[in-house]
Amino acid sequence: MDEQDYKYLISSYQQKGFDLMSQLVATEAKVKKLTDMLDTLNMQIMEQQKEIDRLSKVKKTTKDELS
């Protein structure tokens, strides 16, 4: 390889490094977004489960009172 070949090789490595870093950053942003979304949905599930439990107790109490 001559000097010109090495210049092209280095240029290609630099471009590929930049491309891979950009992909990594974009992927990390997507992971963060999806993690936040998952946390929000898990909180909603817990709140809904608490409401189900509360309503189940109310229904049982009302049912027992009617008997």
Helices and strands as residue ranges (DSSP letters): H 3-66
